[in-house]
Amino acid sequence: MLQRIQTIWILLSVLAAAFLYITGQDVEIFGNAPIVSIASIVLVLIGAFSLFSFKNRKRQIMLNNISIIINALLIGILVYWVQNLSGGIDFPEKGIEPVFPLIAVICLFIANIFIKKDERLVKSVDRLR
């Protein structure tokens, strides 16, 4: 059901991926390949699919785990990018991009906890029948 608490956490991770897409337009890591933009779009699509697959909790957990892996890779890539950036105090937005995948990972971990809690509740109710 869409009114569950894990829906809010998955939606927050999708919003973090959307904000990464908006702020990550100037990130160039390996030449001109838009790796961050493509990964952000993939994360938004996976998150939307996970959001609307609420009837299949195992698929939802699997999609969230895939998103966590992609976000962890993005954190590594973006930290590498921030380390290689030039500029000092004149560039106030330096380092904001790795925060969004970190927020998404935390939200997805919390969503997985609540999905597993729902799965246990459904199993316990089925056991009582």
Summary of the structure (lengths in Angstrom):
residues: 129
radius of gyration: 17.1
end to end distance: 21.6
largest distance: 65.4
contacts: 374
relative contact order: 0.18
helix: 74%
strand: 0%
